[in-house]
Amino acid sequence: MAGLDHEERFLFREEILALAAALTEGSALDNVEDLLVDLITSSHFDAEVVTLERSLQAMLGQRQGSTLVTALTAAPEVFDEVAQLRLPPEVVDRLAGWRARFGLAIDNALSFLSNPDGIQGHNFTTQVAHADDRRTLQGRLTFVRYSNESEFFIADASVFLQVAADLLDKLGTHISRDDVDQESVTRLKEAVNLIERRTAPREEA
């Protein structure tokens, strides 16, 4: 593997050999593939990729699970080194196939989590959901990243109000005059007053 000294190369070989041994036990190859397919097709991929390494560690062993994540997201020359280890052909084929099918998406997701994109804008709208003869006010929050990709979240009004309360509570603990403009403070006061008026108990006739 390019860029590795003798000791690092030796350790890499040992880790790959340990991974290969774990993958040849029982139905480990199929189980790992099922896990990766479920992950890559999940609508919650960005959130679930965080737990990928732990899931693989539980399945293969702590050291082997970490090695597999490294192998999936490593540079192509890694497999030149793998080929020299004379691993079982099925293991080599699966590793190469997994990297081709899943590696880039997993690597991008993990890189994003390590270096999260900023938010350049947002939009918030409301909607009413009807289910089981119940009316539920919901909100839809859309964030626009600096990459111009959008991501939206839909939740009941109570959830967004709890988020707003948490934000104000945490920010208020550390905020200074330089961190906020007066217009925003005025809008916050007006919003709280509006909620209080609309949720106040009705006076009895």
N, C-alpha and C positions, 0 to 999 in steps of 0.2 A: 504494500500500500504506500503510495507516494507520500513523502513528507514524514514518515515514521522512522524513528531510530530503531536500533536493534531490539532494545528492551520493549518498546511499544509494539513492534511487530510481533514479538513473541507473545505478549499479552493478548494481542488481537487474535492470534491464531488459537490460543487457549480458550478465549471466549467463544469463538466461532465453533470450535470442537465441542464445547460444553452445550452450546445451543443446538447443534446438530444432534447430539445424543438425546437431548430432551424432545426434539421434534420427531425422533424415530420411535418414541415410546407410544404404544397403543394407537389411538386415533388423534394424536396431537396435531398432526399436519392439517387434518380436516377441521378440527376444532378451532385452530388459529385462523384458518381461512374463513370459516363461518363468522368468527368474531370480526374480522376485517371487513367482510362484506356487509355485515349488519351495521358497522360503524360508518362506512363510506356511503351507505344508502339512507342513513338516518336523517330525519329532518332536523335533528338537534346535533348534527355532526360537530359544529364548532364547540359546543359545550362538552360533548362526550369524549372528544379527542384528548381532553385533559386527563381522563382516567384510563386511557389506552395502556400506558406502561404498567399501571397497577394491575389491570386485568390480565395482561400477558404474564406478569410476575406471579400472579395467583395460579395461572394455568401451567407455566413452565418452570417457575422458580425465579427468585429475585434477580440473580445475575443474568440468567438466560433471557428473561423478559426485557431487561434493559438493553441487552445486546441486540435483540431482534429489532427494537425501535431504532437503534443506531444503524443497523444493517439496512432497514427499509428506507432510511433518509440519507444514507451515505452516498458519496460520489461513485460514479460507474466503475472506477478503477478498483473499488473494493472487491468486486466480483472476480477480478483477475487474481487477486490474492486467495479468494475463496476456492477458485478452481484448482489451485495448486495443492489444496489440502486433501484432495481425494475423498471428499465427502460422498455419502450416498447420492446417486444421481437425482433421485426424487427430491431430496432436500435442496440441492443446488437449483433444480428447476423451479421449485416452489419459491425459494428466496428471490430468484431473479424475476419470477412472475409477479410476486407480491410487490416488489419494488416498482415494477413497471406499471402495475394497476393502481396501487395505493400510495406509493412513496411520495410523489409530488404533492398530492392533496394533504397528506399528513404533515409533511415538512412545512408546507405553507401555513397550515393551521397552527402548528407549534411555533413557527417563527412569528406569526401574528400575535400569539399569546405572550411571547417574550418581548415583542416590540409593537404594542398595540397602536393601531391607527388612530389619529385624532378625529374629532368631530368638527365639521365645518358648518353644520346647520342642522335644524330639526324642524319637525312639523307635528302638531298634535291636534287630533280631531276626536269628536265623540260620536257614538252611535248607540242605538238602543237594541238590545237583543230580547227576543221573546221565546221563552221555553217553559213548558208546563204551566201555562197561564200566568207566568211571572214576567214582569218587565224589569230588565237589568240594564242600568246605564254602564256603558263601557267606554274606554278610551283607546285610541290607537296612536302610539308614539313612533315616529319615524326619525331615525338618525341618518345623516348623510356624512359619510367618511371623507377624508381628504382624497381618497382614491376615487371619489364620486360614486362609490357603491352605497346602496341604501339598505338599511335593516330596520324592520318594524316589529313592534310588540303590541299585542292586544290583551287587555286585561280589564277586569271589572273596575269601576270607579274607586271602590274601596282600596284596591291594591295600589292604584296610582296616588291616592291620597296618603297612604302609608309611606310610599316612597318619597313623596314630597315632604312629609313630616320628618322622615329620617334625614333627608338632604338638608333641610333647614336647621335641624338640631345639630348635625355634625358640622356644617359650615359655620353656623352661628357661634360655635365654641371657639373658633380660631379666626373669624373674619375681622377685618379692620376697615376703616373708612376708605382706604384706597382700593379695596377689593370689590366694591359695589357702587353703582350709580344711584342717584336719588329716584330716578324714574322707576327702576326695578323695585326699590323699597316701596314706593307708592303703589305699584301694581300688586305687590304681595299683600299689602294692607287691604286694598280694595277687594282682592280675591277672598281673603279670610272673612271680611265683612259680608261679602255676598253669600258665602257658604253658611255663615251664622244666621243670616236672615232667612235663607231658604230652608234651613233645617231646624229653625226654632219651633218649639211646641205651639200649636194653634191655640189661641185664646178661646176659652169656652164662652159660648153665647150667653 
